[in-house]
Amino acid sequence: MTIKIASDTMRPHGSGMRNPILNTDSYKLSHYLQYPPGTRAVSAYVEARKGGDMDHVLFFGLQMFLLDYLTERVTAADIDEAESITIAHGLPFNRDGWERIVKKHRGHLPLKIEALPEGSVVPAGIPLVQVRTTDPQLFWLATYIETALLRAIWYPSTVATVSWGVKQTIRDALEKSAEPDVARAVLPFTLHDFGARGTTSFEQAGIGGLAHLVNFMGTDTLTALSYARAFYDEPMAGFSIPAAEHSTMTAWGEEGEPEAFRNMLRRFGGPGKLVAVVSDSYDIYRAVRQTWGDTLKEEVRQMGGTVVVRPDSGDPTVVPIDVIDMLGEAYGFTINAKGYKVLDPAVRVIQGDGVNPESIKVILERLLAKGWSAENIAFGMGAALLQKVNRDTLRFAMKANAREDASGQWHDLAKSPKTDPGKASKAGRLAVFRDKDGAYGWCRREDLGSRENLLKPVWRDGELLHRTTLADVRALAEESSMSRAA
């Protein structure tokens, strides 16, 4: 049974919290008076426009919005509250329209939403979602929900895309320097989510953290696990290991650091187990050479598991490689079939400071240049994963593309600003297809011909038409990764 994060009984009325009518921008409140007379329906679409930081986008997150927000019904109390706020705010209020939603549609927004399958990795400029109204008297709703719908799509899709891009970087390094079975086994755990504390809210941590888990299996963002259960039917989406922080290490004092490390081994070590120990509280080089490389070396070997040493300061493109060199001197290494050095299984390294897509590339390039396999290191990414993104990272936008008049005819809607051609929008109701070579394309719906429209109905008038699982999303995203590699 699916967990419901929010419900009408949990939503506090009288405070503006979770009122669906107020989940928009102020200027949208007057738009119902601005469309041409006789308008019966409006269509709009969402895309990541070309020119962003990446030329592809991994589409993810719509189902969370549908289940968490669009399932909530508008109530008479919502209308009263929204009217009071709107009038005092200086804008007109469409009471008749919202009362029709309550009385005729039982509080559900009369909308039809089509979307690509979540997990699709498509070129920038391909429509991801298309929405249209289903009640001729409520035609204005398609663009009224832009604020909420676009926000619900751009953020998780951008995080998922950043994470996916890093996965390709690490995959390339592993394919070059690690044996195939090892590369397949370690890849899902090479980028760990350290970002929860850097987000702005519990909700953002859950949404962004889950977006990362489309690509990887390592996380310290517990909220993401709850969101995976609630919205994508995944009992356990990610994993972690016992790990030290500076407070638990410095509590022993500088002279007691070896005992702090030994305590980690005795508390959490054992055959087949992993334990991560932050080791830069005082001097990372001394800690690796003297403590891990000498004082505790035999205990580490006898543990039968793996100590993951974490440097957490200094130049992130230099220090972790130095640490791997020092661990290689102390514990030895083997040469794999690809001709790269692999540390003794008793030790590995994770870098969690200064980690972003660019620094990961530099670290891996330098690591391989020194003859070390990429399997020796993992990464923890925080703010760069969940927080250092915005709507313009991938140039997300939602634009109206068609209007139906009183006679049932559809008319193109589009913008084409001469001062910025890159902001031109698509005209007409849209379809997305793949050609015989598998490449994605888009066209007007009437030009689709015999090709399959990949924009499938997922929502209509308060009902989820198709429910996807995280396993489905992961499989599709991985399929795109393998197609890229081929």
C-alpha positions as CSV (number, residue, x, y, z in Angstrom):
1,M,0.0,0.0,0.0
2,T,1.4,3.4,-1.0
3,I,2.2,5.9,1.7
4,K,0.5,9.3,1.2
5,I,2.8,12.2,2.2
6,A,0.0,14.8,2.3
7,S,-3.8,14.7,2.5
8,D,-6.7,17.0,3.1
9,T,-6.7,16.0,6.7
10,M,-3.1,17.1,7.1
11,R,-3.4,20.4,5.2
12,P,-3.9,23.4,7.5
13,H,-6.6,25.7,6.2
14,G,-6.7,29.4,7.0
15,S,-2.9,29.9,6.6
16,G,-2.4,29.7,2.9
17,M,-0.5,26.4,3.4
18,R,-1.1,23.9,0.6
19,N,-4.1,25.8,-0.7
20,P,-4.1,24.8,-4.4
21,I,-5.6,28.1,-5.6
22,L,-2.7,30.0,-4.1
23,N,0.0,27.7,-5.6
24,T,0.7,30.1,-8.5
25,D,2.1,33.5,-9.2
26,S,0.1,36.6,-8.4
27,Y,-0.3,37.7,-12.1
28,K,-1.9,34.4,-13.0
29,L,-5.0,35.4,-10.9
30,S,-6.1,37.9,-13.6
31,H,-5.4,35.8,-16.6
32,Y,-8.9,34.2,-16.8
33,L,-10.0,37.7,-18.1
34,Q,-7.2,38.0,-20.7
35,Y,-7.9,35.3,-23.2
36,P,-9.9,35.9,-26.4
37,P,-13.7,35.5,-26.1
38,G,-14.9,32.1,-27.1
39,T,-11.8,30.3,-25.9
40,R,-12.7,26.7,-25.0
41,A,-9.3,25.1,-24.2
42,V,-5.7,26.0,-23.9
43,S,-2.7,23.6,-24.4
44,A,0.8,24.2,-22.9
45,Y,4.0,22.2,-22.8
46,V,7.2,22.0,-20.8
47,E,10.7,21.6,-22.2
48,A,14.4,22.2,-21.3
49,R,15.4,24.6,-24.0
50,K,18.6,24.3,-25.9
51,G,21.6,26.2,-24.6
52,G,21.7,25.0,-21.0
53,D,24.6,23.4,-19.2
54,M,23.9,20.0,-20.7
55,D,22.6,19.1,-24.1
56,H,20.4,16.3,-22.7
57,V,17.9,16.1,-19.9
58,L,16.8,13.2,-17.7
59,F,13.0,13.7,-17.2
60,F,11.9,12.9,-13.7
61,G,9.6,14.0,-10.9
62,L,6.2,14.5,-12.4
63,Q,4.5,11.6,-10.6
64,M,5.5,13.1,-7.2
65,F,3.6,16.3,-8.0
66,L,0.6,14.5,-9.3
67,L,0.3,12.3,-6.2
68,D,1.2,14.9,-3.7
69,Y,-0.5,18.0,-5.0
70,L,-3.0,17.4,-7.8
71,T,-4.7,14.7,-5.8
72,E,-5.7,17.3,-3.3
73,R,-9.2,18.7,-3.9
74,V,-10.0,22.3,-3.9
75,T,-12.5,23.0,-1.1
76,A,-15.0,25.8,-0.3
77,A,-12.6,26.8,2.5
78,D,-9.8,27.1,0.0
79,I,-12.0,29.4,-2.1
80,D,-12.9,31.7,0.8
81,E,-9.3,31.9,1.9
82,A,-8.0,32.5,-1.5
83,E,-10.6,35.2,-2.3
84,S,-9.8,37.1,0.9
85,I,-6.0,37.0,0.1
86,T,-6.4,37.9,-3.6
87,I,-8.7,40.9,-3.1
88,A,-6.5,42.3,-0.3
89,H,-3.6,41.7,-2.6
90,G,-5.1,43.9,-5.2
91,L,-6.2,41.4,-7.9
92,P,-9.5,40.1,-9.2
93,F,-10.7,36.7,-8.0
94,N,-12.4,34.1,-10.2
95,R,-14.9,32.8,-7.6
96,D,-17.3,31.4,-10.2
97,G,-14.5,29.4,-11.8
98,W,-13.3,27.9,-8.6
99,E,-16.8,27.1,-7.4
100,R,-17.4,25.2,-10.6
101,I,-14.3,23.1,-9.9
102,V,-15.7,22.3,-6.4
103,K,-19.3,21.6,-7.5
104,K,-18.9,20.0,-11.0
105,H,-15.5,18.4,-10.7
106,R,-15.5,17.5,-7.0
107,G,-12.5,19.7,-6.3
108,H,-10.3,18.2,-9.0
109,L,-8.7,20.4,-11.6
110,P,-10.1,19.4,-15.1
111,L,-6.8,18.8,-16.8
112,K,-5.3,16.2,-19.1
113,I,-1.6,15.8,-18.8
114,E,0.6,13.9,-21.2
115,A,4.3,13.1,-20.6
116,L,7.3,11.1,-21.7
117,P,8.1,8.1,-19.6
118,E,10.0,9.2,-16.5
119,G,13.6,8.2,-16.8
120,S,13.8,9.2,-20.5
121,V,17.0,10.9,-21.4
122,V,16.3,13.2,-24.4
123,P,18.0,16.0,-26.2
124,A,17.3,19.6,-25.0
125,G,14.4,21.0,-26.9
126,I,12.2,17.9,-26.8
127,P,8.8,18.5,-25.1
128,L,8.6,16.5,-21.9
129,V,5.1,17.3,-20.7
130,Q,1.9,18.7,-22.4
131,V,-1.2,19.8,-20.5
132,R,-4.6,20.9,-21.7
133,T,-7.9,21.8,-20.1
134,T,-11.0,19.5,-20.4
135,D,-13.7,21.9,-19.3
136,P,-14.5,24.7,-21.8
137,Q,-15.4,27.1,-19.0
138,L,-12.1,26.5,-17.3
139,F,-9.8,27.0,-20.2
140,W,-7.4,29.2,-18.2
141,L,-6.3,26.4,-15.9
142,A,-3.6,25.0,-18.2
143,T,-1.4,28.0,-17.7
144,Y,-2.6,28.8,-14.2
145,I,-0.7,25.8,-12.9
146,E,2.5,26.7,-14.7
147,T,4.2,27.9,-11.5
148,A,3.5,24.6,-9.6
149,L,4.0,22.2,-12.5
150,L,7.2,23.7,-13.9
151,R,8.7,23.9,-10.4
152,A,7.7,20.2,-9.9
153,I,9.5,19.2,-13.1
154,W,12.6,21.5,-13.5
155,Y,14.1,20.8,-10.1
156,P,14.1,16.9,-9.9
157,S,14.9,16.7,-13.7
158,T,17.8,19.0,-13.3
159,V,19.2,17.1,-10.3
160,A,18.7,13.8,-12.0
161,T,20.4,15.2,-15.1
162,V,23.5,16.5,-13.2
163,S,23.7,13.1,-11.4
164,W,23.3,11.2,-14.7
165,G,26.1,13.3,-16.3
166,V,28.5,12.5,-13.4
167,K,27.6,8.9,-13.8
168,Q,28.7,9.0,-17.4
169,T,32.0,10.6,-16.4
170,I,32.7,7.9,-13.7
171,R,31.5,5.1,-16.0
172,D,34.0,6.2,-18.7
173,A,36.8,6.2,-16.2
174,L,35.8,2.8,-14.8
175,E,35.5,1.3,-18.3
176,K,39.0,2.5,-19.1
177,S,40.7,1.5,-15.8
178,A,38.7,-1.3,-14.1
179,E,37.8,-4.8,-15.1
180,P,34.2,-5.0,-16.4
181,D,32.7,-7.0,-13.5
182,V,34.3,-4.6,-11.0
183,A,33.1,-1.6,-12.9
184,R,29.5,-2.8,-13.0
185,A,29.6,-3.6,-9.3
186,V,31.0,-0.4,-8.0
187,L,29.5,2.2,-10.3
188,P,26.1,2.5,-8.5
189,F,28.0,3.5,-5.3
190,T,30.6,5.9,-6.7
191,L,28.5,9.1,-6.1
192,H,27.0,9.4,-2.7
193,D,24.5,12.1,-1.8
194,F,25.8,14.4,1.0
195,G,23.3,17.2,0.2
196,A,20.5,17.1,2.7
197,R,21.8,19.8,5.0
198,G,22.5,22.1,2.0
199,T,18.9,22.2,0.8
200,T,16.3,24.7,1.8
201,S,13.7,22.4,3.1
202,F,12.7,18.8,4.0
203,E,10.7,18.6,0.8
204,Q,13.6,19.7,-1.4
205,A,15.8,17.1,0.2
206,G,13.3,14.4,-0.5
207,I,12.7,15.4,-4.1
208,G,16.3,16.2,-5.0
209,G,17.6,13.2,-3.1
210,L,15.3,10.9,-4.9
211,A,16.3,12.4,-8.2
212,H,19.9,11.4,-7.5
213,L,18.8,7.9,-6.7
214,V,17.5,7.4,-10.3
215,N,21.2,7.0,-11.2
216,F,23.0,5.8,-8.0
217,M,22.4,3.7,-4.9
218,G,24.4,5.6,-2.3
219,T,22.8,8.3,-0.2
220,D,22.8,9.9,3.3
221,T,19.6,11.8,2.5
222,L,17.1,9.8,4.5
223,T,14.2,11.9,3.3
224,A,14.7,10.6,-0.2
225,L,14.0,7.0,0.9
226,S,10.6,8.1,2.2
227,Y,9.8,9.8,-1.0
228,A,10.8,6.8,-3.0
229,R,8.4,4.6,-1.0
230,A,5.6,7.1,-1.2
231,F,5.7,8.1,-4.8
232,Y,7.6,5.4,-6.7
233,D,6.8,2.2,-4.8
234,E,10.5,1.5,-3.9
235,P,10.9,-0.2,-0.5
236,M,14.6,0.7,-0.2
237,A,16.0,3.1,-2.8
238,G,19.5,3.6,-1.4
239,F,22.1,2.5,1.1
240,S,24.8,4.0,3.4
241,I,27.5,2.8,5.8
242,P,28.6,3.8,9.3
243,A,30.7,6.9,9.0
244,A,32.6,9.3,11.3
245,E,32.2,13.1,11.5
246,H,34.6,15.6,13.0
247,S,32.7,15.9,16.2
248,T,33.1,12.2,17.0
249,M,36.8,12.2,16.0
250,T,37.8,15.5,17.8
251,A,36.0,14.4,20.9
252,W,39.0,12.1,21.6
253,G,41.4,15.0,21.3
254,E,44.4,15.3,18.9
255,E,46.5,12.8,20.8
256,G,43.6,10.4,21.0
257,E,42.9,10.4,17.2
258,P,44.4,6.9,16.8
259,E,42.0,5.6,19.5
260,A,39.1,7.3,17.8
261,F,40.0,5.5,14.6
262,R,40.4,2.2,16.4
263,N,37.0,2.7,18.0
264,M,35.5,2.9,14.5
265,L,37.1,-0.3,13.6
266,R,36.0,-2.2,16.6
267,R,32.4,-0.8,16.6
268,F,31.7,-1.2,12.9
269,G,34.4,-3.3,11.3
270,G,34.2,-6.9,10.4
271,P,34.4,-9.3,7.4
272,G,32.7,-7.8,4.4
273,K,31.8,-4.5,6.2
274,L,32.7,-1.0,5.2
275,V,33.3,1.9,7.6
276,A,34.1,5.5,6.5
277,V,36.4,7.6,8.7
278,V,37.0,11.3,8.2
279,S,40.7,11.7,8.8
280,D,41.7,15.3,8.3
281,S,40.7,16.7,11.8
282,Y,44.3,17.7,12.3
283,D,46.7,16.5,9.6
284,I,45.5,14.2,6.9
285,Y,49.0,13.2,5.8
286,R,50.1,12.2,9.3
287,A,46.8,10.3,9.8
288,V,47.3,8.3,6.7
289,R,51.1,7.7,6.9
290,Q,51.3,7.1,10.7
291,T,47.9,6.0,11.9
292,W,46.3,4.2,9.0
293,G,49.6,3.3,7.4
294,D,51.4,2.0,10.5
295,T,49.7,2.1,13.9
296,L,46.4,0.5,12.8
297,K,47.5,-1.3,9.6
298,E,47.4,-4.8,11.0
299,E,44.1,-4.2,12.7
300,V,42.7,-2.9,9.4
301,R,43.9,-6.0,7.6
302,Q,42.6,-8.3,10.3
303,M,39.2,-6.7,10.2
304,G,38.4,-8.4,7.0
305,G,36.4,-5.4,5.7
306,T,37.2,-2.1,4.2
307,V,38.1,1.2,5.7
308,V,37.1,4.1,3.5
309,V,39.4,7.1,4.4
310,R,37.9,10.5,3.9
311,P,40.0,13.6,3.4
312,D,37.8,16.6,3.9
313,S,40.0,19.6,3.3
314,G,42.7,21.0,1.0
315,D,42.7,20.9,-2.8
316,P,40.1,18.3,-3.8
317,T,42.0,17.5,-7.0
318,V,45.2,16.8,-5.2
319,V,44.7,15.6,-1.6
320,P,42.6,12.4,-2.3
321,I,45.2,11.3,-4.9
322,D,48.0,11.8,-2.4
323,V,46.0,9.7,0.1
324,I,45.6,6.9,-2.4
325,D,49.4,7.1,-3.1
326,M,50.2,6.8,0.6
327,L,47.7,4.0,1.2
328,G,49.3,2.2,-1.8
329,E,52.7,2.5,-0.2
330,A,51.5,1.2,3.2
331,Y,49.1,-1.6,2.1
332,G,50.4,-2.4,-1.4
333,F,48.4,-2.8,-4.6
334,T,47.8,-5.2,-7.5
335,I,47.7,-4.5,-11.2
336,N,44.4,-5.3,-12.8
337,A,43.8,-6.7,-16.3
338,K,43.5,-3.1,-17.7
339,G,47.0,-2.4,-16.4
340,Y,45.9,0.0,-13.5
341,K,46.8,-0.2,-9.9
342,V,44.2,-1.3,-7.4
343,L,44.6,-0.8,-3.6
344,D,44.5,-3.6,-1.2
345,P,40.8,-4.4,-0.6
346,A,41.2,-3.3,3.1
347,V,41.3,0.4,2.1
348,R,39.6,2.8,-0.2
349,V,39.0,6.6,-0.4
350,I,36.0,8.8,-0.6
351,Q,36.3,12.5,-1.4
352,G,33.4,14.7,-0.1
353,D,34.8,18.2,0.0
354,G,34.8,20.5,-3.1
355,V,33.1,17.8,-5.2
356,N,31.2,18.9,-8.3
357,P,31.0,17.6,-11.9
358,E,34.1,19.5,-12.9
359,S,36.3,18.5,-10.0
360,I,35.3,14.8,-10.4
361,K,36.5,14.9,-14.0
362,V,39.9,16.4,-12.9
363,I,40.3,14.0,-10.1
364,L,39.7,11.0,-12.3
365,E,41.9,12.2,-15.1
366,R,44.8,12.8,-12.6
367,L,44.2,9.5,-10.9
368,L,44.3,7.5,-14.1
369,A,47.3,9.5,-15.3
370,K,49.2,8.2,-12.2
371,G,48.2,4.6,-13.0
372,W,45.4,4.2,-10.5
373,S,42.1,2.6,-11.3
374,A,39.0,4.7,-10.8
375,E,37.7,1.9,-8.6
376,N,39.9,3.1,-5.7
377,I,37.8,6.2,-5.1
378,A,34.2,7.3,-4.5
379,F,32.7,10.7,-4.2
380,G,30.2,12.5,-1.9
381,M,28.5,15.5,-3.5
382,G,26.4,17.9,-1.4
383,A,25.3,21.4,-2.5
384,A,26.6,21.0,-6.0
385,L,24.2,18.1,-6.4
386,L,21.0,19.3,-4.7
387,Q,21.3,23.0,-4.3
388,K,23.6,24.6,-6.9
389,V,21.0,24.3,-9.7
390,N,18.2,26.6,-10.9
391,R,15.6,26.8,-13.6
392,D,18.2,28.2,-16.0
393,T,20.7,25.4,-15.5
394,L,18.9,23.5,-18.2
395,R,16.7,26.5,-19.4
396,F,13.4,25.0,-18.4
397,A,10.2,26.7,-19.6
398,M,6.5,26.1,-19.9
399,K,4.7,27.8,-22.7
400,A,1.2,27.8,-24.2
401,N,1.2,26.3,-27.7
402,A,-2.5,26.1,-28.8
403,R,-5.9,27.5,-28.2
404,E,-9.3,26.0,-29.1
405,D,-12.0,28.5,-30.1
406,A,-15.8,28.2,-29.8
407,S,-16.1,26.3,-33.1
408,G,-13.6,23.6,-32.0
409,Q,-10.8,24.9,-34.1
410,W,-7.3,25.0,-32.7
411,H,-5.0,28.0,-33.2
412,D,-1.3,28.2,-32.8
413,L,0.1,30.0,-29.8
414,A,3.9,30.8,-29.7
415,K,6.4,33.5,-28.9
416,S,9.3,34.6,-31.1
417,P,11.1,37.5,-29.6
418,K,13.5,39.2,-32.0
419,T,15.8,40.2,-29.2
420,D,16.3,36.6,-28.1
421,P,15.6,33.9,-30.7
422,G,16.6,31.3,-28.2
423,K,13.4,32.0,-26.3
424,A,11.1,31.2,-29.2
425,S,8.5,28.6,-28.3
426,K,6.8,25.8,-30.2
427,A,3.5,26.3,-31.9
428,G,0.6,23.8,-32.1
429,R,-0.3,20.7,-30.2
430,L,2.8,18.6,-30.0
431,A,3.9,15.0,-30.4
432,V,7.3,13.3,-29.6
433,F,8.6,10.4,-31.6
434,R,11.8,8.3,-32.2
435,D,13.0,7.8,-35.7
436,K,14.2,4.5,-37.1
437,D,17.7,5.1,-35.7
438,G,16.3,5.8,-32.2
439,A,16.8,9.5,-32.3
440,Y,14.2,11.7,-30.6
441,G,12.2,14.3,-32.5
442,W,9.1,16.4,-32.2
443,C,6.4,17.6,-34.5
444,R,2.9,18.9,-34.6
445,R,0.4,16.2,-33.6
446,E,-1.3,16.4,-37.1
447,D,2.1,15.7,-38.7
448,L,2.9,12.5,-36.7
449,G,1.6,10.1,-39.3
450,S,2.0,6.5,-38.4
451,R,4.8,7.2,-35.8
452,E,4.1,6.5,-32.1
453,N,3.5,9.6,-30.0
454,L,5.7,9.1,-26.9
455,L,3.7,11.8,-25.0
456,K,1.4,9.4,-23.2
457,P,-1.6,10.4,-21.0
458,V,-0.7,10.1,-17.3
459,W,-3.4,12.2,-15.7
460,R,-6.9,13.2,-16.3
461,D,-9.4,15.1,-14.1
462,G,-7.9,14.0,-10.8
463,E,-7.0,10.5,-11.8
464,L,-3.5,9.0,-12.3
465,L,-3.8,7.0,-15.5
466,H,-0.3,5.4,-15.3
467,R,1.8,4.7,-12.3
468,T,5.5,4.2,-12.7
469,T,8.0,2.7,-10.2
470,L,11.5,3.8,-9.4
471,A,12.7,0.5,-10.9
472,D,11.0,1.4,-14.2
473,V,12.6,4.9,-14.1
474,R,16.1,3.5,-13.3
475,A,15.9,0.9,-16.1
476,L,15.0,3.6,-18.7
477,A,17.7,5.9,-17.6
478,E,20.3,3.1,-17.6
479,E,19.1,2.1,-21.1
480,S,19.8,5.6,-22.3
481,S,23.3,5.4,-20.7
482,M,24.1,2.2,-22.4
483,S,22.8,3.5,-25.7
484,R,25.1,6.5,-25.3
485,A,28.1,4.2,-24.6
486,A,27.3,2.1,-27.6
